[in-house]
């Protein structure tokens, strides 16, 4: 039994007990009055204030006047009336409600993001809690199967642009089941991303992607962080002793190559989170039949992410606006260049 159901059952039980108690002392006072005592004396014997007695007497007389003759008083008459208002003057209009539902269904985003979109695009100022209530009434919130534990508060370190760039790989499939590989990079300080699709996942593709990241980011890189995949390192392959070409490429460019602990994807949490966003906002919306169409849409998506996608973590600014505001840079537009070294 859920906690809400238990709470409702307990509340109903207490209301029933209270109504039976009121019914008991009301009958006692009526009996004392019939015996010749005054209302003041009867209330004193029943240990009830005269104001409460007269309130329930008026209620009982009104109900009995509407009932048929000969009907008797029941304990349910003494139940408390609902405190729920008959009207809600602060309820949003149907037009705003439809807008909220439309944005929620399109983006599947939270109440804060929906409230921000209403303010920016439709000039409608409504609180986050108000948006949350509309979404809940519309049945667009999934019930949790379990109670989520409270997580410890973690204060992330503040980085400078280019101080650390995380790179990772995601597997993709077209509608025919053919596999492709998406390389992703994100700068931790600014949140600027760069992504590209390759037909093969190997050291050659990794080195090519690194050179494209260097061309795309408008500031100097200092560290590159990756997992322990064979496209980045031979760390988990005991048969190969030579240095990996990706690590060598980092050294040539003057970057430090950092490897996360094995089987610890949380160390690459920033770039892993972008993979989830890619899935929600790009790959789940359409089934692709060719590699060219996937590359074309990914290019538009990366440009839109960096220039137009505002988030709460950046004070509702886009990554480019946030970079210019916080680090006093003057970035106008990033150009998505593709080196034709790999397909």
Buried (B, 14 or more C-beta within 10 A) or exposed (E): EEEEEEEEEEEEEEBEEBBEEBBEBBEBBBEBBEEEBEBEBBBBBBEBEEEEBEEBBEBBEEEBEEEEEEEEBEBEBBBEEEEEEEEEEEEBEEEBBEBBBEBBEEEEBBBBBBBBBBEEEEEBEBEBEBBBBBBEEBEEEEEEEEEEEEEEEEEEEEBEBBBBBBBBBBEBEBEEEEEBBBBBBBBBBBBBBBBBBBEEBBBBBBBBBBBBBBBBBBBEBBBBBBBBBBBBBBBEEEEEEEEBBBBBBBEEEEBEBBBBEEEEEEBBBBBBEBBEBBEEBBBEEEEBEEBEEBBEBBBEBBBEBBBEBBBEEBEBBBBBBBBBEBEEEEBEEBEBEEEEEBE
